[in-house]
């Protein structure tokens, strides 16, 4: 059965999280992971009045009140950057690692020694 592109992307995010769980499972137990198509306007840097910088691939939000900590990965910017499925998987993994590192206050290399900064 054919899976939608968005479902395959969700699977890449889940695979990236699963790769981190053996080492960081306790710290990630209360973190919610999500996928959104594009970043909200408040995070974009194109056009007049916006801050300068690249389009983000994801974001990490710390827990606030009843809201748990979360990592959000933006599908379309990553798909636009990837030249093939393998590259997309690597970009997704690196994005998840970067956002988890932000939540944990660590470097991406400390979260995953296989992290590949591009």
Beta strands, then each sheet from edge to edge (+ up, - down):
strand 1: 32-36
strand 2: 58-61
strand 3: 70-74
sheet 1: 1+ 3+ 2-
end
